Amino acid sequence: MTPVELSAFAICVALICIGLYTKANNNRQSSGHGLLPPGPPGHWFYGNTMPKPHAHRKFEEWTKEYGPVFTLRQGRKLLIVVGRYQAAVDILEKEGANTADRPRSISSGETLSGGMRTLLVGAGDRLKKLRRALHSQLQPKVVETYEPIQMANAKNVILDILENPSAHQAHAKRYAASVIMSLTYGKATPTSYSDPVVQDVNKCLTRLGVTLQPGKWMVDAFPILRYIPGYLSTLRDWHKEELALFRSQLDGVRKQMESGQARPSFAKYLLERQAEYELTDDELAYLAGSMFGAGSDTSASAISIAIMAAATHPETQAKVQEELDTVVGRDRLPNFGDMDMLPQTMAFVLEAFRWRPVSAGGFMHKATKDIFWKEYCIPKGATIVGNHWSVARDPEVYPNPESFNPQRWMRDDGRVKDDAKYYHVFGFGRRVCPGQHVAVRSVFINTALIHWAYNILEEPAKKIDTLAFTDTANTHPLPFHAKFVPRVERLRELVEEHIE
């Protein structure tokens, strides 16, 4: 036999052995650990085929059929999908210490990210030091100091829409890129969304989002595949590109510091405290790069979703505008100081988060011990995913879940409910997104300003498909048309008067 034939034969034998082991192991897991949650039947060898596109929507169908928690198999790995609110609280919050780990990800975690992307790093010392550095600059008190940057860029969105309303999604992307580039690298604002660096970062994010799709890379179910020559070469090339990009941005800040010209930024803060946080140059580069990538990508999408919701639900838009007219009036712009007096506006934001969650499918956790829930056992080593789409559609918590109803977030006394308000949007337990406070404030101030400035209309001839989204880990609305009619006299003059 030729070397190629021998390799093919060895791989076939290995796959058969894996299949037989998987079948026997599945039997042991069902009886030795306790009863697994039910789930759709799969092939005896490779298990369940991950649904495409938009797996999170199929998971909701299976949640309705099999219950709040169901099981899928990939090779000899178990995927436990949590699709209802109380189950998510019980499994991913109350058992947070035992679900803080991430499953091994050969494709997106080890190969594409070099084991350094905070989102995918497993529990341990590296995760602790990365999150400690992130939290230092993303805790609520620090986040309040970012208000001038967020406000300045949100005002520019109003002017951008006035100039070119058809490009409103691009304006949201420019806002997010400008804010995060300023916070991360101290770049002067506004930053154009067509900036080559922004485009390069977003290209990396697109690659990550595609790679993270369930079942996209079979190597995560069958690790032996990583030994096939060339199989992971694309991901290795992508890793080299994004690491070089993140290093170049960090080096730019380092040079500015040497010349005394560096503006305050997350990267500058990290470089000044690199020894304190025990970060290597590559870890530091990835930490800053990932902060920019994640913050820009998600905020841009959430702002566009809020615009979509306003255009397709004029009655809720009118309620927000009534509040803005009462509290703010039309002679000045709303600002962060009005936040506590605008509960209807915040309720609108929270409902937009729930209605079309950006990270619709959630991200994977790993059980580090057997977890018992009702009569079922989630065995140690199983992968657990809290499906944001399904949790947000729990009819017991959100009656008539397909409707867009901001009033579900309001208390009887007219204030916003403060219990679990961001629960299904930013993740679960100890892996909740550390940038949530920046994101909420970005979406709030843009929603307040856009509602204050414009009536947002859906034209009958250009109906909006509110389910048309990209099929990526962080989803974005596909291009849609909305009409913006100014509702404030002297809009341009008022906005320009308040731009510093």
C-alpha positions in Angstrom: 0.0 0.0 0.0 1.2 3.6 -0.7 1.6 6.0 2.2 -1.6 7.8 1.2 -3.5 4.5 1.1 -2.1 3.6 4.5 -3.1 7.0 6.0 -6.6 6.7 4.6 -6.9 3.1 6.0 -5.7 4.2 9.4 -8.2 7.1 9.5 -11.0 4.8 8.5 -10.1 2.3 11.2 -9.8 5.1 13.8 -13.2 6.5 12.8 -14.8 3.0 13.2 -13.2 2.6 16.6 -14.5 6.0 17.6 -18.0 5.1 16.4 -18.0 1.9 18.4 -16.6 3.6 21.5 -19.2 6.4 21.1 -22.1 3.9 21.0 -20.8 2.1 24.1 -20.0 5.4 25.9 -23.4 6.8 25.2 -25.0 3.7 26.8 -22.7 4.1 29.9 -23.6 7.8 30.1 -27.3 7.1 30.0 -27.2 4.5 32.8 -24.0 5.3 34.8 -24.5 9.0 35.3 -28.3 9.1 35.3 -30.9 9.9 32.8 -29.9 12.3 30.0 -32.4 14.9 28.9 -34.3 13.7 25.9 -33.5 14.9 22.4 -33.9 14.3 18.7 -32.6 10.9 17.5 -29.3 10.9 15.7 -27.1 8.6 13.6 -25.4 5.8 15.6 -22.0 6.9 14.4 -21.8 10.7 14.1 -24.8 11.6 16.2 -27.0 14.6 15.3 -26.5 16.8 12.3 -26.5 20.5 13.3 -29.3 22.4 11.7 -28.6 25.1 9.1 -29.1 27.9 8.7 -29.9 29.7 12.0 -29.5 26.7 14.3 -30.9 28.7 17.3 -34.4 28.7 15.6 -34.4 25.0 15.1 -33.3 24.6 18.7 -36.4 26.5 19.7 -38.5 24.0 17.8 -36.8 21.2 19.6 -37.3 23.0 22.9 -41.0 23.0 22.3 -40.9 19.3 21.3 -38.4 17.8 23.9 -38.6 20.3 26.8 -36.6 23.1 28.4 -33.4 21.0 28.3 -32.5 18.6 25.5 -29.6 16.5 24.3 -27.7 16.4 21.0 -24.8 14.2 20.2 -21.8 14.9 18.0 -19.5 12.0 17.7 -18.8 11.0 21.3 -19.5 14.5 22.6 -22.8 15.6 24.3 -24.4 19.0 23.7 -27.0 20.0 26.2 -29.2 22.8 25.0 -31.0 25.0 27.6 -34.0 26.8 26.2 -36.1 28.1 29.0 -35.5 30.8 31.6 -35.8 28.8 34.8 -33.6 26.0 33.5 -31.0 28.6 32.5 -31.1 30.0 36.0 -30.8 26.6 37.6 -28.1 25.2 35.4 -26.0 28.2 34.2 -26.5 30.6 37.0 -26.8 28.6 40.2 -24.3 26.1 38.9 -22.1 28.9 37.6 -18.9 27.7 39.3 -19.4 24.3 37.6 -20.3 25.7 34.1 -17.7 28.5 33.8 -15.4 26.4 31.6 -15.5 26.3 27.8 -15.4 23.0 25.8 -12.2 22.4 23.9 -12.5 24.1 20.5 -9.8 23.0 18.1 -11.2 25.1 15.3 -12.1 28.5 16.7 -10.3 28.4 20.1 -7.0 26.8 19.5 -6.3 27.2 15.8 -8.1 30.5 14.8 -7.5 32.3 18.1 -4.3 30.7 19.3 -5.9 29.9 22.6 -5.9 33.7 23.5 -9.4 35.0 22.7 -11.1 35.7 26.0 -14.5 34.5 24.8 -13.2 31.0 24.1 -10.5 30.5 26.8 -11.2 27.7 29.2 -11.5 28.2 33.0 -8.1 28.6 34.7 -5.3 31.1 35.4 -5.3 32.6 31.9 -9.0 33.4 31.9 -8.7 34.9 35.4 -6.0 37.3 34.4 -7.7 38.3 31.1 -11.1 39.0 32.7 -9.4 40.8 35.6 -7.8 43.2 33.1 -11.1 43.6 31.2 -13.2 44.3 34.3 -10.8 47.0 35.5 -11.8 49.2 32.5 -15.4 47.9 32.1 -16.9 48.2 35.5 -19.9 50.6 35.9 -18.0 53.5 37.5 -15.3 53.5 34.8 -17.8 53.1 32.0 -19.5 56.3 33.1 -16.4 58.2 32.1 -16.9 57.0 28.5 -20.1 59.1 28.1 -18.6 62.0 26.3 -17.2 59.7 23.6 -20.5 57.8 23.2 -22.5 61.0 23.2 -20.4 62.8 20.6 -20.6 59.8 18.2 -24.3 59.3 18.8 -24.9 63.0 17.7 -23.0 62.2 14.5 -25.4 59.4 13.8 -28.3 61.9 13.8 -26.4 64.0 11.3 -25.4 61.0 9.2 -29.0 59.9 9.0 -30.1 63.4 8.0 -27.5 63.4 5.2 -28.0 59.8 4.0 -30.9 57.9 5.6 -30.7 54.9 3.4 -27.3 54.1 4.9 -28.5 54.0 8.5 -27.0 50.6 9.1 -23.6 51.8 8.0 -24.0 54.8 10.3 -24.6 52.4 13.3 -21.5 50.5 12.3 -19.5 53.8 12.1 -20.7 54.8 15.6 -19.7 51.5 17.1 -16.3 51.4 15.4 -15.6 55.0 16.4 -16.5 54.5 20.0 -14.6 51.2 20.5 -11.5 52.3 18.5 -11.3 55.4 20.8 -11.8 53.4 24.0 -9.5 50.6 22.9 -6.6 52.4 21.1 -7.2 56.1 21.8 -8.0 56.8 18.1 -9.4 60.2 17.3 -13.0 60.2 16.5 -15.0 59.9 14.3 -13.5 56.9 12.6 -14.9 56.0 9.2 -16.4 52.5 8.9 -14.4 52.2 5.7 -11.2 52.7 7.6 -8.9 49.8 6.5 -8.2 48.8 10.1 -11.9 48.7 10.9 -12.5 46.7 7.8 -9.7 44.3 8.7 -11.0 43.8 12.2 -14.5 43.2 11.0 -13.2 40.7 8.5 -11.7 38.8 11.4 -15.0 38.9 13.2 -16.9 37.5 10.3 -14.4 34.7 10.1 -14.9 34.0 13.8 -18.7 34.1 13.5 -18.7 31.6 10.7 -16.2 29.3 12.5 -18.3 29.3 15.6 -21.4 28.0 13.9 -22.4 24.6 15.5 -21.1 21.8 13.4 -19.1 24.0 11.1 -15.8 22.2 11.8 -16.1 18.4 12.4 -12.6 18.4 14.0 -14.3 19.6 17.2 -16.4 16.4 17.3 -13.6 14.2 15.9 -10.2 15.6 17.0 -8.3 13.0 14.9 -9.2 15.1 11.9 -6.6 17.7 12.9 -3.9 15.4 11.7 -5.1 15.4 8.1 -2.6 17.4 6.2 -3.9 20.8 5.2 -7.3 20.4 6.9 -6.8 23.4 9.3 -4.5 25.5 7.0 -7.2 28.1 6.4 -7.7 28.7 10.1 -4.0 28.8 10.7 -3.6 31.5 8.0 -6.4 33.5 9.5 -4.8 33.3 12.9 -1.6 34.7 11.6 -3.4 37.6 9.9 -5.4 38.6 12.9 -2.5 38.3 15.3 -0.4 40.5 13.0 -3.3 43.0 12.9 -3.7 43.1 16.7 0.0 43.4 17.2 0.3 46.3 14.8 -2.4 48.3 16.6 -0.7 47.7 19.9 2.7 48.7 18.6 1.1 51.9 17.4 0.0 52.8 20.9 3.4 51.8 22.3 5.2 54.2 19.9 2.8 57.0 20.9 3.6 56.3 24.6 7.3 56.5 23.9 6.8 59.9 22.2 4.4 61.1 25.0 1.5 61.5 22.5 -0.6 58.5 23.5 -4.3 59.3 24.4 -6.0 57.4 27.3 -7.1 54.0 26.1 -7.5 50.4 27.1 -4.3 49.4 25.2 -2.3 52.2 27.0 -3.6 51.0 30.3 -2.6 47.4 29.6 0.8 48.4 28.4 1.5 50.4 31.6 0.4 47.4 33.7 1.6 44.5 31.6 3.8 43.1 34.4 1.0 43.5 37.0 -1.5 41.5 34.9 1.3 39.0 33.8 0.3 39.3 30.1 2.5 38.3 27.2 2.7 40.6 24.2 0.4 38.3 22.2 -2.1 38.0 25.1 -2.2 41.7 25.4 -2.6 42.2 21.7 -5.5 39.7 21.6 -7.1 41.2 24.6 -7.3 44.7 23.1 -8.1 43.4 19.7 -10.9 41.2 21.0 -12.4 44.1 23.0 -12.6 46.2 19.9 -14.0 43.4 17.8 -16.7 42.2 20.2 -17.7 45.7 21.3 -18.0 47.1 17.8 -19.8 44.1 16.2 -22.5 43.7 18.8 -23.3 47.3 19.4 -23.7 48.1 15.7 -26.2 45.2 15.3 -28.2 46.1 18.5 -28.6 49.7 17.3 -29.9 48.5 13.9 -32.3 46.1 15.6 -33.7 49.0 17.7 -34.3 50.9 14.4 -36.0 47.9 12.9 -38.2 47.5 15.9 -39.2 51.2 15.8 -40.1 51.1 12.1 -42.2 47.9 12.4 -43.9 48.9 15.7 -45.0 52.5 15.5 -47.2 52.3 18.6 -44.2 51.6 20.8 -42.1 54.2 19.0 -44.9 56.8 19.8 -44.8 55.9 23.5 -41.0 56.5 23.7 -41.4 59.8 21.8 -44.2 60.9 24.2 -41.8 60.3 27.1 -39.0 62.2 25.4 -41.2 65.1 24.6 -42.3 65.3 28.3 -38.9 64.9 29.9 -36.6 66.5 27.3 -38.7 68.6 25.0 -37.6 69.5 21.5 -35.3 72.4 22.3 -32.4 70.3 23.5 -31.0 66.8 23.0 -31.5 63.9 25.4 -28.4 62.9 27.2 -27.1 60.4 29.8 -28.3 62.6 32.6 -31.9 61.9 31.5 -31.4 58.1 31.7 -33.2 57.6 35.0 -36.1 59.7 33.8 -36.6 57.8 30.6 -37.9 54.3 31.7 -40.0 53.8 28.5 -36.9 54.4 26.4 -34.9 51.8 28.5 -37.8 49.4 28.3 -37.8 49.7 24.5 -34.0 48.9 24.5 -34.5 45.9 26.7 -37.3 44.6 24.6 -35.2 45.0 21.4 -32.5 42.9 23.1 -35.0 40.2 23.9 -37.0 40.3 20.6 -33.9 39.8 18.3 -30.9 38.9 20.5 -27.6 39.7 18.8 -25.8 36.5 20.1 -28.9 34.5 19.3 -27.5 31.0 19.9 -25.4 31.9 22.9 -21.9 30.4 23.5 -20.8 27.1 24.8 -20.1 26.2 28.4 -18.6 23.0 29.8 -19.8 21.1 32.9 -16.9 20.4 35.2 -19.0 18.0 37.4 -22.2 16.1 37.1 -25.1 18.5 37.3 -28.5 17.2 38.3 -31.6 19.1 37.1 -35.0 17.6 37.9 -34.8 13.9 37.0 -32.0 14.4 34.5 -28.2 14.4 34.8 -25.9 16.6 32.7 -22.7 14.6 32.9 -19.2 16.0 33.7 -17.5 17.0 30.4 -20.8 17.7 28.5 -21.1 20.9 26.5 -23.9 23.2 27.6 -25.3 26.0 25.6 -27.9 28.5 26.8 -29.9 29.3 23.6 -30.6 33.0 24.0 -33.3 32.9 21.3 -35.3 30.2 23.2 -34.7 31.7 26.7 -36.1 35.0 25.3 -39.2 33.2 24.1 -40.1 31.4 27.3 -43.9 32.0 27.3 -44.0 31.7 31.1 -41.7 34.6 31.6 -42.5 36.6 28.4 -46.2 36.0 27.5 -46.9 36.2 23.8 -43.1 36.2 23.2 -43.2 36.9 19.4 -44.8 40.3 20.0 -42.7 43.4 20.6 -43.9 44.7 23.9 -41.7 47.0 25.9 -44.3 47.2 28.6 -43.3 43.7 29.8 -40.2 45.4 31.3 -42.2 48.1 33.2 -43.2 47.9 36.9 -46.6 49.1 38.1 -45.0 52.2 39.6 -43.7 53.2 36.1 -40.1 52.2 36.7 -38.1 49.6 34.8 -37.9 46.1 36.4 -34.4 45.5 37.8 -34.6 41.7 38.0 -32.6 39.9 35.4 -33.0 42.7 32.9 -30.0 41.7 30.7 -30.2 38.1 31.5 -30.4 36.4 28.2 -28.5 39.0 26.2 -25.0 39.0 27.6 -24.5 35.4 28.6 -24.7 33.4 31.8 -23.0 33.0 35.1 -19.3 33.7 35.3 -19.0 34.0 31.5 -21.3 37.0 31.2 -20.0 39.6 28.8 -17.8 42.1 30.7 -18.7 44.8 28.2 -22.4 44.8 28.9 -22.5 48.2 30.6 -20.9 49.9 27.6 -23.2 48.1 25.2 -26.4 49.0 27.1 -25.4 52.7 27.3 -24.5 52.8 23.6 -27.9 51.4 22.5 -29.8 53.5 25.0 -28.3 56.9 23.9 -28.7 56.1 20.2 -32.3 54.9 20.7 -33.1 58.1 22.7 -31.5 60.4 20.2 -32.9 58.7 17.1 -36.5 58.6 18.5 -36.1 62.2 19.6 -35.0 63.4 16.2 -37.0 61.2 13.8 -40.2 59.4 13.1 -39.0 56.1 11.8 -41.4 54.6 9.2 -41.8 51.3 7.3 -42.9 52.0 3.8 -45.7 49.6 2.5 -43.8 49.0 -0.7 -40.6 48.1 1.1 -41.7 45.8 4.0 -39.1 44.8 6.5 -38.4 41.1 7.0 -37.7 41.1 10.8 -36.3 37.6 10.5 -33.7 38.4 7.8 -30.4 38.1 9.6 -26.9 36.9 9.0 -26.1 33.3 10.1 -23.2 34.1 12.3 -22.4 33.9 16.0 -23.3 37.6 16.5 -26.1 38.2 14.0 -26.8 41.4 12.0 -30.0 42.4 10.3 -29.7 42.1 6.5 -30.1 45.4 4.7 -33.5 46.9 5.2 -35.2 50.2 4.3 -36.5 52.7 6.9 -37.8 56.2 6.3 -36.6 58.9 8.7 -38.9 62.0 9.0 -37.4 64.8 11.2 -39.7 65.7 14.1 -37.6 68.5 15.5 -37.4 72.0 13.9 -33.9 73.1 13.2 -32.6 69.6 13.8 -29.2 70.1 12.2 -28.6 73.4 14.0 -29.6 72.0 17.3 -27.3 69.0 16.9 -24.4 71.0 15.6 -24.8 73.5 18.5 -24.1 70.6 20.9 -21.2 69.1 19.1 -18.0 69.9 20.9 
